Structures are given as C-alpha cells and as structure tokens.
Amino acid sequence: MNLPNKLTVSRIILTPVFLILFTVSAIPFHYILALLVFGVASITDMLDGHIARKNNIVTTFGKLTDPLADKMLTTAAFLGFMMMGYCNIWIVFIILFREFGISSIRLVASAQGVVIPANVWGKAKTVSQMTSMALVMFLLSLQFDFGILPEAVPLVIISNVLFGITAVLTVVSGVTYVIEGSKVIDFSK
C-alpha cells in the first residue's frame, strides 16, 4: 500500500477516535482534543491526494476510498454536532442524502468500469465542511474547555449558519456529480 492510501486509511481509523473525544464530556478538554484529532485527519485528506498526484501514484483504491474516508469523518462530526444540539437534523439529512446518492452513482459507475473522481465542487464542499466543523469545535473549546468565550455567544446559531452554507455547497456539488454521472453511466444496464 502506498503512502497516500495509508494516509486515507489512517483517516478512517482516526474517525471513531475523534467521535469519542468529541462526544464524551467526561474526558477533560474533550473539545480541543477532538479538534486536534480532527485537524490531523483533515490534514491527511489534503496530503494524500497531493502526494498521489505529485508522485504519479494515483490508484483506483485511492480514488474510491479517499472520498469515503472524508464521508466517514464528516458524517461522524455531523452526528456528534447534531447529538449535542449544534446542528439541525435537516442539515444532516441533506448532507447524508447527497453523500449516499453520490456514493451510489460512483458504485454504479465503478461497476461499469468508470471512476468518477472528485471535482472542484466536491472538494469545495469537503473544505467547507471541515473548516466549519473545525471553527465550531474551536469555539466550543474556547467556551467549555477554557471558559474564555462567554456563554452568551450563540454557538447554536453560529454553527447552524456555517453548516447551512455547507449544506448549500453539498447540494451544488451533488448536482454536478449527477450531471457528470449521467454522461458516463449507462442506466439501461
């Protein structure tokens, strides 16, 4: 297994570690610890594709597994935010609906020998998700881990606005994948 694929697999392994740290309030400084693990996992997302393209070691495994690893990490985070009241269920539904739909299209394409790689909208969606999540975790850490941010700061509103913007990007990227998929998939099979 090459280095980019190892980085992708490490992101998958870090996902449950992140979710435990994020949701178990009995762990001291759990928000900042979750943010650190999330940050490391997010960096592996930036590095794996860059290293693969730079060294010309792009693999089908990487093309298919990298977006799944992203979905695992972001889904875990969205579920954690929803569980703790910082993300509206409809935002999570829109995002998960898109993720399952696009994964299905990619699976059908793969079965027909076609790989639909991530496009610029999919990457923008992922960057938006990870940046919003990191920012909200940072604010939660300032408020609850360190007591620096006053409790009057409306973190629920801030998080839902940020995640709402992400949901819009998610829909736009989903539409682009459907359009691309319809060009390369034979739906009669």
Contacts in CASP RR format, 6 or more apart in sequence:
PFRMAT RR
TARGET T0000
AUTHOR 0000-0000-0000
METHOD contacts of the structure
MODEL  1
MNLPNKLTVSRIILTPVFLILFTVSAIPFHYILALLVFGVASITDMLDGH
IARKNNIVTTFGKLTDPLADKMLTTAAFLGFMMMGYCNIWIVFIILFREF
GISSIRLVASAQGVVIPANVWGKAKTVSQMTSMALVMFLLSLQFDFGILP
EAVPLVIISNVLFGITAVLTVVSGVTYVIEGSKVIDFSK
1 9 0 8 1.000
2 52 0 8 1.000
2 57 0 8 1.000
2 59 0 8 1.000
3 48 0 8 1.000
3 51 0 8 1.000
3 57 0 8 1.000
4 47 0 8 1.000
4 48 0 8 1.000
4 49 0 8 1.000
4 51 0 8 1.000
4 52 0 8 1.000
4 57 0 8 1.000
4 59 0 8 1.000
4 62 0 8 1.000
5 48 0 8 1.000
5 59 0 8 1.000
5 61 0 8 1.000
5 62 0 8 1.000
5 65 0 8 1.000
7 44 0 8 1.000
7 47 0 8 1.000
7 48 0 8 1.000
7 51 0 8 1.000
8 44 0 8 1.000
8 48 0 8 1.000
8 62 0 8 1.000
8 65 0 8 1.000
8 66 0 8 1.000
8 69 0 8 1.000
9 65 0 8 1.000
9 69 0 8 1.000
10 41 0 8 1.000
10 44 0 8 1.000
11 41 0 8 1.000
11 44 0 8 1.000
11 45 0 8 1.000
11 48 0 8 1.000
11 69 0 8 1.000
11 70 0 8 1.000
11 72 0 8 1.000
11 73 0 8 1.000
12 65 0 8 1.000
12 68 0 8 1.000
12 69 0 8 1.000
12 72 0 8 1.000
14 37 0 8 1.000
14 40 0 8 1.000
14 41 0 8 1.000
14 44 0 8 1.000
14 73 0 8 1.000
15 41 0 8 1.000
15 69 0 8 1.000
15 72 0 8 1.000
15 73 0 8 1.000
15 76 0 8 1.000
16 76 0 8 1.000
17 37 0 8 1.000
18 34 0 8 1.000
18 37 0 8 1.000
18 38 0 8 1.000
18 41 0 8 1.000
18 73 0 8 1.000
18 76 0 8 1.000
18 77 0 8 1.000
19 76 0 8 1.000
19 77 0 8 1.000
19 79 0 8 1.000
19 80 0 8 1.000
20 27 0 8 1.000
21 27 0 8 1.000
21 30 0 8 1.000
21 33 0 8 1.000
21 34 0 8 1.000
21 37 0 8 1.000
22 30 0 8 1.000
22 31 0 8 1.000
22 34 0 8 1.000
22 38 0 8 1.000
22 77 0 8 1.000
22 80 0 8 1.000
22 137 0 8 1.000
23 30 0 8 1.000
23 80 0 8 1.000
23 83 0 8 1.000
23 84 0 8 1.000
24 30 0 8 1.000
27 33 0 8 1.000
29 141 0 8 1.000
29 145 0 8 1.000
30 145 0 8 1.000
31 137 0 8 1.000
31 140 0 8 1.000
31 141 0 8 1.000
31 144 0 8 1.000
31 145 0 8 1.000
32 137 0 8 1.000
32 141 0 8 1.000
32 145 0 8 1.000
32 146 0 8 1.000
34 137 0 8 1.000
35 134 0 8 1.000
35 137 0 8 1.000
35 138 0 8 1.000
35 141 0 8 1.000
38 73 0 8 1.000
38 77 0 8 1.000
38 130 0 8 1.000
38 133 0 8 1.000
38 134 0 8 1.000
38 137 0 8 1.000
39 130 0 8 1.000
39 134 0 8 1.000
41 73 0 8 1.000
42 73 0 8 1.000
42 130 0 8 1.000
42 134 0 8 1.000
45 66 0 8 1.000
45 69 0 8 1.000
45 70 0 8 1.000
45 73 0 8 1.000
45 126 0 8 1.000
45 130 0 8 1.000
48 62 0 8 1.000
48 66 0 8 1.000
49 58 0 8 1.000
49 66 0 8 1.000
51 57 0 8 1.000
52 58 0 8 1.000
52 59 0 8 1.000
52 62 0 8 1.000
60 115 0 8 1.000
63 115 0 8 1.000
63 117 0 8 1.000
64 106 0 8 1.000
64 110 0 8 1.000
64 115 0 8 1.000
66 118 0 8 1.000
67 103 0 8 1.000
67 106 0 8 1.000
67 118 0 8 1.000
68 103 0 8 1.000
70 126 0 8 1.000
71 99 0 8 1.000
71 103 0 8 1.000
73 130 0 8 1.000
74 95 0 8 1.000
74 126 0 8 1.000
74 129 0 8 1.000
74 130 0 8 1.000
74 133 0 8 1.000
75 95 0 8 1.000
75 96 0 8 1.000
75 99 0 8 1.000
77 129 0 8 1.000
77 133 0 8 1.000
78 87 0 8 1.000
78 91 0 8 1.000
78 92 0 8 1.000
78 95 0 8 1.000
78 96 0 8 1.000
78 133 0 8 1.000
78 163 0 8 1.000
79 92 0 8 1.000
80 87 0 8 1.000
81 87 0 8 1.000
81 92 0 8 1.000
81 133 0 8 1.000
81 136 0 8 1.000
81 159 0 8 1.000
81 163 0 8 1.000
82 88 0 8 1.000
82 89 0 8 1.000
82 92 0 8 1.000
85 156 0 8 1.000
86 136 0 8 1.000
86 140 0 8 1.000
86 155 0 8 1.000
86 156 0 8 1.000
86 159 0 8 1.000
86 160 0 8 1.000
87 159 0 8 1.000
87 160 0 8 1.000
87 163 0 8 1.000
88 160 0 8 1.000
88 163 0 8 1.000
91 160 0 8 1.000
91 163 0 8 1.000
91 164 0 8 1.000
91 166 0 8 1.000
91 167 0 8 1.000
94 167 0 8 1.000
94 170 0 8 1.000
94 171 0 8 1.000
95 129 0 8 1.000
95 166 0 8 1.000
95 167 0 8 1.000
95 170 0 8 1.000
98 170 0 8 1.000
98 171 0 8 1.000
98 173 0 8 1.000
98 174 0 8 1.000
99 170 0 8 1.000
102 173 0 8 1.000
102 174 0 8 1.000
102 177 0 8 1.000
102 178 0 8 1.000
105 116 0 8 1.000
105 177 0 8 1.000
105 178 0 8 1.000
105 181 0 8 1.000
105 185 0 8 1.000
106 115 0 8 1.000
106 116 0 8 1.000
108 185 0 8 1.000
108 187 0 8 1.000
109 115 0 8 1.000
109 116 0 8 1.000
109 181 0 8 1.000
109 184 0 8 1.000
109 185 0 8 1.000
112 185 0 8 1.000
112 186 0 8 1.000
112 189 0 8 1.000
114 184 0 8 1.000
114 185 0 8 1.000
116 177 0 8 1.000
116 180 0 8 1.000
116 181 0 8 1.000
116 184 0 8 1.000
118 126 0 8 1.000
119 173 0 8 1.000
119 176 0 8 1.000
119 177 0 8 1.000
119 180 0 8 1.000
121 169 0 8 1.000
121 172 0 8 1.000
121 173 0 8 1.000
121 174 0 8 1.000
121 176 0 8 1.000
121 177 0 8 1.000
122 169 0 8 1.000
122 173 0 8 1.000
122 174 0 8 1.000
122 176 0 8 1.000
122 177 0 8 1.000
124 169 0 8 1.000
124 173 0 8 1.000
125 166 0 8 1.000
125 169 0 8 1.000
125 170 0 8 1.000
125 172 0 8 1.000
125 173 0 8 1.000
128 165 0 8 1.000
128 166 0 8 1.000
128 169 0 8 1.000
129 166 0 8 1.000
129 170 0 8 1.000
132 159 0 8 1.000
132 162 0 8 1.000
132 163 0 8 1.000
132 165 0 8 1.000
132 166 0 8 1.000
135 162 0 8 1.000
136 155 0 8 1.000
136 158 0 8 1.000
136 159 0 8 1.000
136 162 0 8 1.000
136 163 0 8 1.000
139 149 0 8 1.000
139 153 0 8 1.000
139 155 0 8 1.000
139 158 0 8 1.000
139 159 0 8 1.000
140 155 0 8 1.000
142 148 0 8 1.000
142 149 0 8 1.000
143 149 0 8 1.000
143 150 0 8 1.000
143 151 0 8 1.000
143 153 0 8 1.000
143 155 0 8 1.000
END
